[in-house]
Amino acid sequence: MMVIFLPSKPGHPVATHDRGIYVTVKWTEPEDNGRCNIIGYIIKYYGRPWYRDDEDTDIEEYTGEVSANGNTTTFQFTHQLNAMTSYRFAVAAVNAAGRGEFSEFTDYVDTWGGKYCCNYHVGYFELMQYCCEAKCKHVSLQRVKCCK
């Protein structure tokens, strides 16, 4: 009888913005697979809208997890994320014994609007007709900078 363990945490992931709301997360395999093949990964993410400029507090308004099946060490988010939001990601390996410990978080990566124009409700303010094709990064409650 062979005893298996949970895998160790994967190497520190790196997130890169591809375009619009697309983000790619890459990581390295865990050093220890727990004596069992890695069958997948869980990626958890936290996001905060750009209009939250609270530097002192890390307000996370969007959270979620996705599964990357198989032994891949790359995952592309194509529809799970929101526009105009800063995200960070952590990855955990899964084997037959279960899910191992999560990695450290990536640095924040910003999503833009993609190719669709959107309406955002921010308290009493409404950010309307943001030029989503653009690579705008500066949004304030007073006005939205639309890039052309």
Phi, psi and omega per residue, in radians:
M1 nan 2.321 3.138
M2 -1.853 2.281 3.113
V3 -1.566 2.312 3.099
I4 -2.009 2.730 -3.092
F5 -2.221 2.951 3.022
L6 -1.194 2.573 3.102
P7 -1.243 2.720 3.044
S8 -1.296 3.030 -3.113
K9 -1.290 2.548 3.099
P10 -1.154 2.920 3.068
G11 -1.127 2.813 -3.074
H12 -0.977 2.113 -3.111
P13 -1.343 2.769 3.086
V14 -2.218 2.279 3.120
A15 -1.939 2.375 3.095
T16 -2.265 2.475 3.098
H17 -1.435 2.217 3.127
D18 -1.578 -1.035 3.070
R19 -3.052 2.703 3.118
G20 0.911 -2.146 3.113
I21 -1.751 0.217 -3.116
Y22 -1.508 2.241 3.095
V23 -2.322 2.409 3.060
T24 -1.905 2.310 3.101
V25 -1.999 2.254 3.112
K26 -2.177 2.569 3.138
W27 -2.651 2.984 3.064
T28 -1.853 2.711 -3.131
E29 -1.075 2.709 3.076
P30 -1.139 2.639 3.106
E31 -1.152 -0.578 -3.118
D32 -2.136 2.095 -3.133
N33 -1.542 0.082 3.116
G34 1.325 0.417 -3.111
R35 1.155 0.476 -3.101
C36 -2.687 2.530 -3.124
N37 -1.067 2.487 3.030
I38 -1.268 2.230 -3.111
I39 -1.847 -0.102 3.127
G40 2.973 -3.095 -3.139
Y41 -2.401 2.616 3.002
I42 -1.935 2.269 3.111
I43 -1.998 2.091 3.055
K44 -1.847 2.630 -3.098
Y45 -2.496 2.640 3.084
Y46 -2.253 2.488 3.133
G47 -2.422 2.622 3.033
R48 -2.326 2.331 3.141
P49 -1.079 2.660 -3.113
W50 -1.079 -0.511 -3.088
Y51 -1.253 -0.130 3.059
R52 -1.599 1.660 -3.099
D53 -1.699 0.443 -3.115
D54 -1.258 1.601 -3.105
E55 -1.193 -0.502 -3.080
D56 -1.375 -0.453 -3.129
T57 -2.116 2.453 -3.101
D58 -1.692 1.384 -3.087
I59 -1.378 2.119 -3.131
E60 -1.946 1.933 -3.094
E61 -1.711 -0.390 -3.116
Y62 -2.112 2.184 3.117
T63 -2.329 2.754 3.102
G64 -3.132 3.035 3.065
E65 -2.430 2.544 3.029
V66 -2.285 2.791 3.112
S67 -1.928 2.345 3.016
A68 -1.974 1.848 -3.067
N69 -1.392 2.673 3.110
G70 1.495 -2.920 -3.055
N71 -1.720 0.437 3.111
T72 -1.162 2.654 3.044
T73 -2.170 0.456 3.093
T74 -2.477 2.430 3.071
F75 -2.470 2.345 3.092
Q76 -1.918 2.145 3.016
F77 -1.405 2.154 -3.104
T78 -2.059 -0.371 -3.128
H79 -2.565 -0.066 -3.053
Q80 -1.417 -0.300 -3.002
L81 -1.751 2.783 3.112
N82 -1.720 2.655 3.089
A83 -1.280 2.792 3.070
M84 0.959 0.784 -3.074
T85 -2.415 2.524 3.038
S86 -1.713 2.238 -3.104
Y87 -2.111 2.707 2.943
R88 -2.384 2.691 -2.962
F89 -2.338 2.607 3.012
A90 -2.375 2.658 -3.035
V91 -2.239 2.442 3.039
A92 -2.223 2.455 3.096
A93 -1.524 2.641 3.133
V94 -2.198 2.320 2.987
N95 -2.257 -2.966 -3.080
A96 -1.101 -0.395 3.126
A97 -1.419 -0.337 3.129
G98 2.339 -2.838 -3.113
R99 -1.566 2.305 3.082
G100 -1.457 -2.969 -3.120
E101 -1.249 2.559 3.095
F102 -1.316 2.587 3.062
S103 -1.223 3.091 2.961
E104 -1.178 2.841 3.105
F105 -1.398 2.656 2.999
T106 -1.238 2.966 2.905
D107 -1.196 2.834 3.082
Y108 -1.166 2.508 3.031
V109 -2.265 2.409 -3.076
D110 -1.641 2.415 2.973
T111 -1.755 2.640 3.070
W112 -1.891 -2.764 -3.002
G113 -1.623 -0.127 -3.058
G114 1.273 -2.641 -3.072
K115 -1.773 0.107 -3.122
Y116 -1.904 2.519 3.027
C117 -1.554 2.488 -2.981
C118 -2.297 2.764 2.974
N119 -1.887 2.353 3.120
Y120 -2.135 2.270 3.100
H121 -1.763 2.110 -3.086
V122 -2.167 1.619 -3.094
G123 1.002 -2.122 3.128
Y124 -1.538 -0.102 -3.087
F125 -1.745 2.634 3.091
E126 -2.196 2.096 3.079
L127 -1.556 1.832 -3.007
M128 -1.906 2.544 3.020
Q129 0.896 0.854 3.033
Y130 -1.119 2.367 -3.132
C131 -1.349 1.637 -2.942
C132 -1.283 -0.346 3.136
E133 -1.244 -0.327 -2.987
A134 -1.437 2.984 3.119
K135 -1.913 0.865 3.126
C136 -1.310 2.451 3.091
K137 -2.154 -0.180 -3.049
H138 -1.938 1.968 -3.133
V139 -2.196 2.341 3.058
S140 -2.169 2.900 3.127
L141 -1.240 -0.406 -3.115
Q142 -1.350 -0.655 -3.115
R143 -2.743 2.794 3.084
V144 -1.927 2.261 3.083
K145 -1.508 1.978 3.073
C146 -1.624 2.259 3.089
C147 -1.595 2.631 -3.121
K148 -1.936 nan nan
